[in-house]
Amino acid sequence: MHKMFILICCVVIVAAVAFVVWQMSKKSTFQLTSDDVKQNQMLNENQVYNAHGCNGKNISPQLAWFNAPQDAKSFAVVCHDPDAPHANGWYHWLVVNIPASVHEIKAGEKINGALETLTSYNENAYGGACPPVGHGIHHYNFTVYALDEAKLDVAADTAPVEVEKLIKAHALAQATLTGLYERK
């Protein structure tokens, strides 16, 4: 009877520990934060383009991410506006080959070893929000991807849709913040 009691206690303790570990793993999901982009809030002039009738400062936002999968070998960032009146929306920023040791991009910063590929503005740099006048509120999805490859085989002039397709094919996890902007 005494051995049975000890066995039952051990089973209960193991089950309790397993439950706690499971609960902790649910809470430690890949997350993205920003000092500049607030979820479903309007972007400020720093993240607005400075051409085509827009008068922003065109500065890429600060982004920081945590709880990435331990087996992530690199990161990628995509800023995409699905509301743009173009096939596939509008790509504002694509950065690949961000080293696994990097977990933050400061505002306006370029990452050593990373590659900024072509955007819909036909530039290899961040291109801020600049939707058509009167087109309503646009959603700017800033997404960081944890990737299973240290370096993606893309060129600086690879089309944005192709870059995003390759990123998604190698994604272990992703985290997104959505900023808003409207030109009246």
Buried (B, 14 or more C-beta within 10 A) or exposed (E): EEEEEEEEEEEEEEEEEEEEEEEEEEEEEBBBBBEBBBEEEEBBBBBBBBEEEBEBBBBBBBBBBEBBEEEBBBBBBBBBBEBBEEEEBBBBBBBBBBBBEBBEBEBEEEBEEBBBBBBBBEBBBBBBBBBEEEEEEBBBBBBBBBBEBEEBEBEEEBBBEEBBEBBBEBBBBBBBBBBBBBBE
